[in-house]
Amino acid sequence: MSMTAAEVTVSAAAATAAAPKCHMFKIEGYKRIKTMYGNGRSIDSCCFEAGGHTWRIQLFPDGSRPENAGFISVVLKLEDSATGKDIDDVVVEYKFSLVCHGNMLWRRTCSKAYTATFNKHRRVLGCSQLIRREDLERSAFLGDDCLAVRCDIAVLNNPIDVKEQTAQPRDLERLGVVCECKDETCKSPHYRGAMSFREALVKLFLGCFHF
């Protein structure tokens, strides 16, 4: 039995996310803070909301652990328990970026992006070695003794959104129900994709003549 276009249905599953949020954590007086906060000690941002959850950024001026000494560590902390919420699995896309000072036409980038699951057992995740301190201190990321970290965060919705949609020509082609004949009277579904190089060349050549 041959399959026709009327017998084809498509279910599409897509992961959607709550509206992304951007939070900037600005550290003024970097030299003093570097002296005050040794290895394993963090300076914390205020709490902020994103995707229905409460978060905080923690910055370690001399690394979060002994093996990260000499680096800037930055982590994202889920603070829902502090607001009385139960912590279930929260899947998050997030990125840390250092904000460049000076001429905005010249930008060196320093960023790390992650996709991770936060829960009551994994409330703190992030980047243990974002940049070496010596590299930071001679870069445009440190200006007027000020350092700024940008965090872009999007919380993925759960469950995955699944819905039925109309079959597209490419879907029919994948299923093998597309006719490739050149008969314009044929009633079967045809794939109308991009022309091949040869077809495009023939069309261009014929277009040079006026009949």
PyMOL commands that set and color helices and strands:
alter all, ss='L'
color gray80, all
select helices_A, chain A and resi 5-7+30-36+66-68+80-83+133-137+169-175+197-207
alter helices_A, ss='H'
color red, helices_A
select strands_A, chain A and resi 10-14+21-28+43-44+48-50+53-60+71-78+90-98+111-118+124-132+142-143+146-155+161-165
alter strands_A, ss='S'
color yellow, strands_A
deselect
rebuild
show_as cartoon
